[in-house]
Amino acid sequence: MTALDLSSPVAVVGTGTMGQGIAQVALVAGHPVRLYDSVDGRAREAADAIGARLDRLVEKDRLTGAERDAARARLTSAESLDALADCALVVEAVVERLDVKQELFRALEDVVGDDCLLATNTSSLSVTAVGGALRVPGRFVGLHFFNPAPLLPLVEVVSGFATDPASATRAYETARAWGKTPVTCADTPGFVVNRVARPFYAEALAVHELRAADPATIDAVLRESGGFRMGAFELTDLIGQDVNESVTHSVWQAFFQDVRFTPSLSQRRLVESGRLGRKSGQGWYDYREGAERPGPHTAPPAEAPAYVVVEGDLGPAAELVELIREAGVEVRPADGYGAGRIVLPDGGTLCLTDGGLPGSEDLVHFDLALDYRAATRIALSASAGVRPGLLSGATGLFQALGKKVSVVGDVPGMIVARTVARIIDLAFDAVARGVATPDDVDTAMRLGVNYPLGPFEWNRRLRDTWARDLLSHIHEWEPSGRCAPSLALHRHAAAADAREGTPS
Ligand SMILES: NC(=O)c1ccc[n+]([C@@H]2O[C@H](COP(=O)([O-])OP(=O)(O)OC[C@H]3O[C@@H](n4cnc5c(N)ncnc54)[C@H](O)[C@@H]3O)[C@@H](O)[C@H]2O)c1
C-alpha cells in the first residue's frame, strides 16, 4: 500500500490552529487541498493565513516563488461539505468533542466515496469512538499531528478497533511522503506521547508539592542534569496550564482513574486561579512586565575534599570516578567491596539515589544525570539530621567537577531519577500492551516532546534492573501505587536478574 497520489485532493475540515498547519503540510507536499469550516468565512481566512505563511517561506528561501504560486492555486476553500466529494483523504481538526466529530464524519460519509480515507486529529478522544458510527469504519484512522504541524515532524498514526490495516498503512505512507516521521500506535488514552510523557510533569509537581524544591530549581535540575530541553514548570507555562492539565485529566479519566496518572492538586489550583502560563501573564512564573524570573537554588562555594574512596560500582554514575580524577581529587581504592558509593575523608558517604530516603546523618544522595560529564548541575539530598560538614563536603566535591549544586529536600528518587524511571516504566507498559514498538516509542518521545533520549535508549544506558529497583524503593516509601513498577518492567528486570544469576 503506497502513499496517496499527489494529484488526489485532500480536505481539511476545521481550519483553526491545527487544520491550517495540516493543510499547509499537504499543500506544500503537492496535493490540491480543500478547506472547510462550519463558521462562515473561516475557511477563506485560513486560506489567506496559509498563503501568508507560504510568502514567509519564500522570503526564507525555503520555497520558490513559482512553488508558492502553484501551491496557492491548489488551495481552495469550500462553502459546504458537498465540495469535498472527490477527496481521497479528509483530515478532521474540529473542536475536541466526541458528538461534534461523530456527527461530522456521519455527514462526510454521505458525501465522499467509499474509498476515501477519513482521519481525525483528535488528541484525547478514542479514535474507535469517533469512527464508531461510520458505515465503512475500516477506512477510519487517527492522524495525530503536533503543533505547529508544519514544523514538528512527528505524526502518530492511530488504528482504532475497526481500522483496516491497509488504511493505517496508507495514512502512514502518506504522512511519510509529506516529509513527516510517522509512528504507528494503538488507540489508547494519550496514544504514545501524551501517555508516556505524563510523569515528566507529574513528578516535578509531586516534588514541588512535597516542598522539596521550588519550580526554578526543579526546572534547572531537569535541564542541566537531566538533559531535557525545558523544565516541567516552564514547559507547562508555555503549553498553557489549562491545556496541560486537561490532557492529564483526560488520560487519567480514560484509564478509569488509574492512580499512575493522577492529576496534581497544585496545577488544578493554578488553573482555577486563572494562572494559565505565558498566555495569561502568570503561571508557575510571572511573565508580567518588570517581573523577575527567580533563579534556582544554587549552593555557595564549598571546599573540595582532598581525596575520596570509591567503593564498588557506581552503576549509572560510574563516569564520576574519571571526572573526580580529572578534577585533581585523589581517588583511593577501597579496602573491600562496597555497594557503589563515594566515601569522603570524614567517613560520610555519597550514593546515587536508590529511590529510598538517605535517612542517616552519614549519607547524602545525588541525582541521576543524563551524562555526568555534560551536566552543569547536580542535585544533592540529605535527611534533616545530616551532619552539616558532610553536605558541604559533597557540595565541594561536585563543585570541583565544575558543577553547580542544588540541595533539595529528601524525596525518594529525587528529581531526574524518579522522572526518568517512571517514563521508562510507562514506556515498557505501553509496549507490553501493544500500543507501539520500542523503536516507535523512542522516536515519538524524541520528536514529540524533544526528550534527549527515548525511554528504551535511556534504559539501555542505565541497567536493566535500575528503573524497577528505583521505583520499587519509591513505592515502599510512597505506597499509593502511583510509582509502583508495572508488570512489564518487572518482567524485563527479572529476565536481567536471571541472566546475571540474581534472585528477583
Ligand atoms: N492545538 C493543539 O496543540 C493540538 C495538537 C494536536 C491535536 N489537536 C486536536 O486538533 C483538533 C483541533 O484543535 P485546534 O487547536 O486546531 O482547535 P481550534 O479551536 O483552533 O480550531 C477548531 C476549528 O474547528 C471549527 N469547527 C468546529 N466545529 C466544526 C464542525 N462541526 N465542522 C467544521 N468545522 C468546525 C471551528 O470553527 C474552528 O475553526 C482537536 O481535536 C484537538 O484536540 C490540537
PDBQT file of the ligand as one rigid body, heavy atoms in Angstrom, charges set to zero:
ROOT
HETATM    1  N1  LIG A 601      -3.876  22.749  19.399  1.00  0.00    +0.000 N 
HETATM    2  C1  LIG A 601      -3.047  21.721  19.556  1.00  0.00    +0.000 C 
HETATM    3  O1  LIG A 601      -1.929  21.859  20.071  1.00  0.00    +0.000 OA
HETATM    4  C2  LIG A 601      -3.451  20.354  19.074  1.00  0.00    +0.000 A 
HETATM    5  C3  LIG A 601      -2.463  19.390  18.821  1.00  0.00    +0.000 A 
HETATM    6  C4  LIG A 601      -2.825  18.150  18.321  1.00  0.00    +0.000 A 
HETATM    7  C5  LIG A 601      -4.156  17.882  18.096  1.00  0.00    +0.000 A 
HETATM    8  N2  LIG A 601      -5.103  18.822  18.370  1.00  0.00    +0.000 N 
HETATM    9  C6  LIG A 601      -6.513  18.482  18.078  1.00  0.00    +0.000 C 
HETATM   10  O2  LIG A 601      -6.864  19.112  16.862  1.00  0.00    +0.000 OA
HETATM   11  C7  LIG A 601      -8.254  19.470  16.874  1.00  0.00    +0.000 C 
HETATM   12  C8  LIG A 601      -8.401  20.950  16.600  1.00  0.00    +0.000 C 
HETATM   13  O3  LIG A 601      -7.686  21.683  17.542  1.00  0.00    +0.000 OA
HETATM   14  P1  LIG A 601      -7.288  23.215  17.295  1.00  0.00    +0.000 P 
HETATM   15  O4  LIG A 601      -6.377  23.586  18.399  1.00  0.00    +0.000 OA
HETATM   16  O5  LIG A 601      -6.861  23.406  15.896  1.00  0.00    +0.000 OA
HETATM   17  O6  LIG A 601      -8.721  23.925  17.507  1.00  0.00    +0.000 OA
HETATM   18  P2  LIG A 601      -9.204  25.366  17.040  1.00  0.00    +0.000 P 
HETATM   19  O7  LIG A 601     -10.206  25.803  18.041  1.00  0.00    +0.000 OA
HETATM   20  O8  LIG A 601      -8.048  26.253  16.763  1.00  0.00    +0.000 OA
HETATM   21  O9  LIG A 601      -9.958  25.086  15.646  1.00  0.00    +0.000 OA
HETATM   22  C9  LIG A 601     -11.113  24.320  15.534  1.00  0.00    +0.000 C 
HETATM   23  C10 LIG A 601     -11.853  24.777  14.283  1.00  0.00    +0.000 C 
HETATM   24  O10 LIG A 601     -12.889  23.840  14.020  1.00  0.00    +0.000 OA
HETATM   25  C11 LIG A 601     -14.051  24.570  13.579  1.00  0.00    +0.000 C 
HETATM   26  N3  LIG A 601     -15.223  23.708  13.799  1.00  0.00    +0.000 N 
HETATM   27  C12 LIG A 601     -15.823  23.407  14.977  1.00  0.00    +0.000 A 
HETATM   28  N4  LIG A 601     -16.847  22.541  14.750  1.00  0.00    +0.000 NA
HETATM   29  C13 LIG A 601     -16.857  22.267  13.409  1.00  0.00    +0.000 A 
HETATM   30  C14 LIG A 601     -17.638  21.437  12.570  1.00  0.00    +0.000 A 
HETATM   31  N5  LIG A 601     -18.626  20.699  13.068  1.00  0.00    +0.000 N 
HETATM   32  N6  LIG A 601     -17.357  21.418  11.259  1.00  0.00    +0.000 NA
HETATM   33  C15 LIG A 601     -16.375  22.170  10.749  1.00  0.00    +0.000 A 
HETATM   34  N7  LIG A 601     -15.583  22.980  11.490  1.00  0.00    +0.000 NA
HETATM   35  C16 LIG A 601     -15.820  23.019  12.815  1.00  0.00    +0.000 A 
HETATM   36  C17 LIG A 601     -14.020  25.829  14.401  1.00  0.00    +0.000 C 
HETATM   37  O11 LIG A 601     -14.793  26.846  13.795  1.00  0.00    +0.000 OA
HETATM   38  C18 LIG A 601     -12.516  26.134  14.417  1.00  0.00    +0.000 C 
HETATM   39  O12 LIG A 601     -12.154  26.949  13.325  1.00  0.00    +0.000 OA
HETATM   40  C19 LIG A 601      -8.785  18.998  18.211  1.00  0.00    +0.000 C 
HETATM   41  O13 LIG A 601      -9.317  17.722  18.067  1.00  0.00    +0.000 OA
HETATM   42  C20 LIG A 601      -7.535  18.951  19.082  1.00  0.00    +0.000 C 
HETATM   43  O14 LIG A 601      -7.648  18.028  20.148  1.00  0.00    +0.000 OA
HETATM   44  C21 LIG A 601      -4.792  20.055  18.832  1.00  0.00    +0.000 A 
ENDROOT
TORSDOF 0
